[in-house]
Amino acid sequence: MGTAGQQNGPDRRALLRAAVAVPAAGAAAVAFEAAPARAATTGRGGRFDTESPRFALAVLPDTQYLFDADSADPAPLRETFRYLVAERAEANIAFMTHLGDVTEHGTEDEIGRAADTFRTLHGKVPYSVLAGNHDIPSSTDDQRGDTAYLAAFGPERYSSMPTFRGASPDGYNSYHVLRAGGREWLVLALDWRVSDKGLRWAQGVLDAHPTLPAVLTTHDIAWSDDDGKAQLSDNGKRLWDGLIRGNDQIFLALGGHYWPPGRTVLSNDADNDVHVHITNYQDRYYGGAGMIRTYSFDLVRGVIDVETFAPWFLARDPGKRSPLEAETIELTGPVDRFSLRVDFDERFEGFAPVVPPKPRPASAVMPRGTVAYWRFDGSGTAPGAPVVDGTVVPDLTGHGNDLTVSRLHASGPAVLTWSPDHHPGQPAHASLHFDGGKSPDRGAVLTTSAQAALNSAKFTRGYTIETFIRLPDPFEGDHAWMGILSWEGRNGDAGKTTGWSPLEPTCSLNLSPERFLQFVVYPAGQDADPTSWSHALPVGRWTHVAVVNDGRRTMLYVDGSKIARNPTQPSTGIATLGKPFVIGATQFDESFGQGFCGWIGDTRIVDHALPVRDFLMPFA
């Protein structure tokens, strides 16, 4: 707009002073996270990846002082556009949205210069532009009729873009649907003074795309004092009451117009967060110099990382930057560089719930070489019912490695129960809940029979052992060194001499006091005990664990990711002793102490090394 702050325009102090975290309105405060310092980069080729869980939305606020009659200088904006084009693949930039006030006076000459500058971006990165109050001849709403702005930035401009899906009849409001992060997203670009007709049109767009998360962009939505705490403007209140609060799809609302920048979090009618941000740098050196803000979505971490920087200054030789250029390359205050914590599945559950995958039949997950596969669906048994001693869990391969349930020590019925809980990617939608522990020792185990072939399998050509586990939250009590699965016996009886103790079994998967996974194996081919260690496992969340041996060495994977502490020691096979395979505990000196505490799901053993893509939980 060219107006600082609130509608009444109070005086402003210097920007970018130290600021405290912004308290959320109707929600918990958003935590700040430092982002890495940005360095100039060049394009590396490649294409935008629509399926990557990491992508960026670029936001460009008021550029009006770069198109101000005869003092116009489009060079900064051209460099911003060149940056977006060059970095589209590297930064996985899905889209750019301009927040209005493209020009200072909205004259044909200014609009023409701006439209020509956008050719740098056109056809290379999809974008939207909306009208700010400086782009049109008066402060009328979107029913104003033809203008120079509409002729240059109306629907015809976007018609060739694959993301463009339509505009309001007046042409001043538009929407785009983009594919990023493996799903579709909606971007609404609304005029600075959207009419009642425009609001009805926008509602129709949302109604026609009820499952798409939406980003609303407009010119005037909120203002902020120097503390960075944003408040809705009068127009913002109208948008909030007339469109945003009642449409749970809208999770992010962006505006320019005012300065300084600011942000807040509001609660909509579904009691979900809506992040409202002001982005405007026209008051800074060189009219903001085409400064861009990137919203980098990370659907894996559940984070949106926000950075603000000026590609025009970034491209300069560092030794030749003027003091103001060097000062304005990147803004790092808490309203310009921050991270938003967003559980995307939870936030979008009300309008786009995640459809869990259906159970997969056992036949679909038993590749060649599968020697044992167990799943714990209970055959219709009520959830929470005890799994009684003597219950047999069949080996679905038909190789006879069935498991039989027994309780340890004087444990009661509750130490082992049927559960419908499961990892979302697990083939069977069920598990066993173990309530083992110490003081006194208690638990339950599932063991193969004395005649099972698995008891003596040596796996000299390699193996893959997989299971799903979940630790309870809170994870209370002393569960140090509890066993998850193992073979019975003593490694000393197999002639091993180099391990921690000759009394521990020849192969076991355990949990350390720090919740590190420990896989220790005494190989059939070496007198050694190569041991893999993971990072600390999370509590209250399912984890897929895979131990993969290719006949030469062993690798431990957690959730499809290779862990760091895998030994390089040679490891060929497993020095089994003809004694039972066990789920639920690990022996010492052929005696069980505590049992496992938590949930265990599908468990599978294959007689060779499987690639990650063939794990029970399919990982890309």
N, C-alpha and C positions, 0 to 999 in steps of 0.2 A: 504493500500500500504506500509506503513512504511515511507511515505514522508509527511512532513508537508507543508500545504498551497498550493500556486500557483505552476504551473509546474516549474517555475524557482527557487522555494524553498527559499524564503526570510526568514530571521530570525524571530523567534516567541517570544513574550513576554508571561508571565504567563497567564494561562487560568482562566476563571471564574471571571475575574475582573468585577466591575460594568459596565454595558453596557446600552446604550440607545436603545429605540425601533428601530427596523429595518425598514427603509422606504421601502415601496413596490415599485418595479419597474413596472411602468405602472398601478399601482393600489393604493388605499388608504392604509396607514400604518395599520398593523394588531395590534389590541389592545392586551395587555398582561393582563392575569388574574391570580391571585394566585390560586394554587391548594392546597388542604389540605395536611398536612404533612403525609407521608406514614408510616404506622406501619407494622410490620411483621404479616402475617396472615397465617392461615393454611387452607387446603381444607375443604369444607363443603359439599362435595358430590353434587349430581345433575348433570345436563347436560347442554351443551351449548344451549342457546335459540336462534334459528334462526329468530324468529319473534320479539324479543324485540327491541325497537328503540335505545337501548344502547348496544354497543359492542366495542371490542377493537381489534386493529391490533398491534401485537408485532413486533418490528424491532430490529434485532441483527446485529451490524456492525463488522468490522474486529476483528477476534479472533486469528490472526496469531501468536501472542506471547505466546499463550497458547499451541500451537503445533509447537514448534521450536526445532527440533532435540531432543537431549537428555535432554533439559531443559523443555520439555513439562510438563504441569500440567493441565489436563482436569477438575479438581475438580470444578473450578468456573463455567464452562459451564454446567456441570452436575447439579449443584445447580440451575442455571437459568432455565434449562429444567424442573427440578422437580417443581420449582415454577410455571411455566406455566401450567404444568399438574394439580398441586394441586389447582390452582386458576382459572382454565378454566371456571368453572361454576360461581364462585363468581364474577369474573371480566368480564364474558362473552367474553372470548378471542376467536375470530373467526379463527385466522391464525397467523403464525409467518413467517417472511421473513428475510433471511440472506443476507447481502449486499456484500459478497465476501471477499477474503483474509481470507479464513477459516484457512489456514496454512501459515507458513513462507516460506517454500521452495518447497512445492508441491511434496515432495518425497512420495513414496509408504508407508513408515512408518508413516509419519505425516498424510497423507490422511487417512490411516487405523485407526489411533488413533481417528481422528476426526469423521470418519464414525461410529466407535464403540460408541463414546460419544453420537451421535445423536440417538442411540437406546433408550435412556432415554425418548426421545420425540416421537419417531416413533410409529404410531398407536394410539396416544393419542391426539395430537394437529397437524393438518395439517400444512405443512410448505413448503417453497421453498428455494433453495440455488442456488447461481450463482457464476461463477468463477471470482476471482480477479486476478490481475497480479501475485501474489505470489503463486497461486494455480496451475499454468501451467508452463511448462519448458521454454517458451519464450514469447515475447510480441506480438505474432501473433494473428490474429483475430480468430473468432469461426470456421474457416475452418482448424484448426490446426490438426485435426485427433484425434486418440486415445491418452489418457493420463490417469494417475492414478486417477486424479480428475474425469474424465468422467466415468471411471469404477465404482467409488464409489458413485458419485453424479449425474449420468446421469438419463435419463428418467425412467429406470427400478426401481430406488429407490422410485419414487413417484407413480408408476402404481397402487398401492393398495389404494391410498388416494382418497376419494370421491371427493375432490376438483380438482384433476389433470385432465386436459383436453387435454394435448398434448405438444409436443416439436418440435423444428426445426429439419430438417433431420440430422444435425450435432450433435444434442443432447445437445448443450450448452445453448440453450434458451428454456424456458418453460413457460407455463401459467396455471393458476388455476382460477376456477370460484367458488366463495363461496357464500353461502346464509347467509345474516346477515341483521338485521334491516328490515326484511320483504321483501328484494329484493336481486338480485344477483349483485355481484361485480367481477370485473376482476383484477387479479394481473399478471402483466408481469414481468418475471425475465430474464433480458437480460445480456449476457456475457459482460465482462468488455470492450471488443473491438468487438462489434457486426459488422459483415460484411454487405455489401450491400445485400447479400442473406438473412442475418438475419433480416435486416430492412424490406425487402419485406415480409418475413414470419410474422413479428410482425404486419405489416399493414394488412396482410390477417386475422390475429386473430381478430384485431379490426373490420375489415369489416364483419367478420362472427358473431360478437357480437355487433351490432351497437347501442344497447340501454343500454349497461352496463357501468357504471362509472368505470374508470380504474385507478389503482395505478401502476406506472412504477417504478421498482427497478433495479438498476444497481450498479456497483462498482464506476465508475468515472463519475460524472456529474457536480460537482461544487466545488469551493474552497472558502475559506473565510479568511480574516484577523481577528485580535483579536476583531474588532468591531462587528463581527457576521453577517456582510452583505455579503451574498453569491453572487458569480458571476459564470457564466457558465465556465467550463473548455473547452479546445479545443474539447475534446470528447463530452462534454455536448452540445456545440454549434452544433456539427454534429447531435446529437440526437434531439436537439430542432428543427433544420431546416428540418431534414429528417423524423421526426415522431411526435414529441410532439405538435408543434405549429399548425399543420394542423388537429389534431384529438382532437376535443373538449372533448371527453370522458376522456382524461387524465387530471385529476385535481390535482394529487399529484405525485411528482417525487422524489425518495429518492436515495441517494448515500452515500458511505463511502469514503475510499481511502485517503482523505486529513484530516488534522486537523488544526485549531480547528473547532468545529461545527459551522454551520451558516445556514441562511435561507433567502429566498427572495420570492417575488411574481412577476411572469411575466404574461403578457397578451398574449393570443394566438390569432390565426387568427379570432376567433369568438368574440374577445374582452372580453374573460372570464379569470378569475384568474387561474393560475397554480402555486401551492405552490411547491417550490424546496428547499429541505433540505439536508444538510450534517450531517451525524451521524457517528462519529468515536471517540473512546476513548482509542485507543491502546497506546497513549502516556501517559496515566494516570497510577497511581499505579497498579501494578500487570497486566500490559497489558490491562487495562480496566476491568479485573476481570469478564468477561462475562456480562458486563453491558447491560441492556436491555432498550429500549425505547418503551413506549406504546402510541398508538394513540387511544384515547377513543372517539368514535363517539357517539354523542347524537343527534339523528335526531329530537327530540322534541325541544330542546333548539337551534338547529342550530349551534352546537359548536363541534370542535374536541379538546379535552384536551390532552396535551402532557406532559408526565412525563418520567424522566430518572433516573434509580436506579440500584443498584447491589444486586440481590437476595442473592449472596454468603455472602456478608457482612451483609445483612439484617437478615440472619438466625443465625448469631453469637450471643452469650450472650453479651448484651450491656456492661456488666462490664468487659468483657474480650477482647473487640475489641482494636486493636492497634490504635495509633493516626491516621495513614494513612487509616486504615479501617473505622474508625468513620468519617473521613473527606470525604470518597468516597462513602458512602452509597447511597446518593442521590445528584444529581446536580440540582441546583435551579436557575441558571442564565437564562437570557432571551432567550437564544438559546437552552436551555435544558428543560425548564419547562414553558409552555405558552399555550395559547388557540387561536384557529383559529375560527373566525366567518364565518360560511358558511350557506347560505340559500340553502339547498340542492335541493329543488324543482326548485328554480330559476336557480341555477348553472347547473343543469342537463336538463333544459327545452329544450335546443337546440337539444338534441339527445334522450331524454327519457321524453317527456312532461307528466305531471300528467294528466291522463284521468279522468275528473270529473265524479262523479256518475250520472247516469241518474235520472230524476225526478221519485219519487215513487208515485204510485196512492194513493189517500186518503184512499181507502179501506185497504191498506197495513199498515197504521199507525193509525188505530183507534181500539185499544184493547178494550176488554170488559170494560164497565164502562165509556167510553168516552162520556162526556155530551156535549162538544162543540169542534169544530175544524174549524179554518178559515185559508185559504191561499189566497194570494193576487196576482193572476196571471193576473188580468185585462181582461181576456177573449179576448185576441188579441189586446187590446188597445195599442197604440204606447207608447214606453218607454218615460218618461218625460211628458206625457200628464196629465193634471190635473184630479184628481178624483173629479168629480162634486158632489155638495151637493145632497143628496137623493140617491146616489148610494148604492145599497144593496150588501153586501158581505155575501153569504149564509153560514149558519152553515152546514158543510158537513155531520154531523151526522144525519141530518134530524129531530133533536129535536126542531127546530124552533128558535134557538138562533141566528137568523140572525143579522148582524150589519148594521147600516145605517150611512152614512157619513154626517157630518155637520161641518161647520167652526165656529171658535170661534171669537167673537167680530166682527171687520170689516176686517177680514183677506182676502187676495186675493187668486186667484187660485193657486199660486205657493206653498202655505203652505202644500199641499198634492198632490203628483204625483205618477203615476205608475213607478215602477223601475224593471229592470231585475236583479239587484244586489241581491245576496243571499249568505248565508253561504254554503260552498261546500258540507256539509253534510245534508243540509235542504231538506226535501221531495219535496217541490215545488221550482222551480227556478225563483222566483220573490219575490218582497217585496213592501212595501209602503215607500215612502220618505216623512218624516215630516220636515217642516221648521218652527217649533214653536220657540217662544222666548219671551223676555220681552222688555219693553220700546219702543214701546207699547206691551202689551200682545197680542199674536197672536198664531194661531195654528189651528188644526183640530182634531176632535174626531170621533170614530166609536162607536156607542152605540146600545145595544139591545133594542127591543121594550118594551113598558110598560107591555106587557103580557108574555114576555119570561120567561120560567121556571127557567133559570139561575139566575134571579133576586132574587129569594127567596130560592135558594138551600143553605142548611146549612152545608153539607159535614161533618157530625158528625163522619163518619167512616174514614175520611181522604180525601186527595185530592192531585193531582199533577197538577200544573200550569206551563206550559212551553212557552217560546217564544224565538225568535232570535232577537238580536238587534245589531246595529252597530252605533257607534258615529262617527261623521265626523272628518276628520283630515285636517286642524286644527279645533279644537273644540273651536270656538271663541264666545265671548259674555258671558253674565250671564245667565246660565241655571240651577242655583242652585235649587234643589228640584223639578225639572220637573218630571211629572208623566209619567209612561210607561203604566200601566194598573191599574184599580181600580173598586170598586163598588161605586155608588153614595150614598149620604146620610150622616148623622152625627152619630157618635158612641154614642153620648149622648142620641139620640133618641132610641137607643137600650138598654138604661139603664146602659151604661158603665160610670165608675167614676174615673178610675185609670190612664187614659192616659195623653198624653201631652196636648191635648185639646179635649173637647167634640165635637168640630166642625169639626174635621178631619173624613174622612170616615172610615168604619169598616174594610176595607182591601185595601191596595195599594202597588204597587211596584214603587219606585221612585229612583232618582239619587241625591246624595248629592253634595255639592260644590267641594268635593275632588274626585268626580266620583265614590264614593262608592255606590253600590246598597243598598237600604233600603227596606226591606219587613216588613211592620207593619200590624198586624192583631189583631182585637178584636174578640176573640173566641166566639162561640155560647155558650160554656159551662163554661166559666170563666169570671170574671170581671178583665180583664188584657189586656195588649197590648204587648205581646212578639214580639221583633223586631230583625230581622237578618240583619247583615251588611257584605258586601263583602269587598274585597280589591279594589284598584282603577282599574276601567276598562280601557283597552287600547282604544286608538282612532284609527280610520281607519281600524278596524279589526272586523269581525263578532264574536259575543259571544253568546253562548247558555246559557240560564238561566232556572233553574228549581226550583220551590218551592214544597217541598214534605212534607206532613203531614200524619202521620200514625194514627191519632185519639188521640194521646197523646202529641206530640210535633212537631215542624216545623223545617225543615232543608232546607237551601238554597245551591244550587249547581251552580257553574260556570264552564262551559265546562266540565261537568261530574265530577268535583272535589268538594267535600264538603268543604265549607268555614269554617273558625275558629269561627266566632262570631255568632254562632247559640245559642239562649237562651235555657236553660233547663226548663224554665217555662212550666207548663202544658198548652196545647193549643188544644182544641177540637172544630173543625168546624169553621165556619165563621158566624158572627152575621149579616147576610144580612138583608135588610129592605124591600125587594120587589122592589128595585129601580135598574135602568139599570146598567149593566156591561159596562165598558168603556175601549177602547184602545186609547192611545194618550194623556192622561192628567189625573190629579187627582184634585178633587174638594176640596175646603175648605169652610165650611159653605154653602154647596150646590151651590157654584159658582166656575167656572173655571177661572184661571188666564192664565199663559203661557201654551203652548202646548209642546209636545215632539219635540226634534231636533235630527234627525238621521233617521235610517232605522229600520223598524220592519217587521219581516218575519212571517212564520207560527206560529200560536199560538193555543195551545191545552189545554183543561181542562179535567181531568179524576177524577172520584169520589172515588179514593183510592190511596194509596201510590204505585208508580211504582219503581222498581229497576232501577239502572243506565243503565243497559243493554237494558231496554225497553224505554228509552227516545227517543224523536223525532230524535235526533242526536245520532246514536248508538255509545256508548262508551264501550270499553272492560271492 
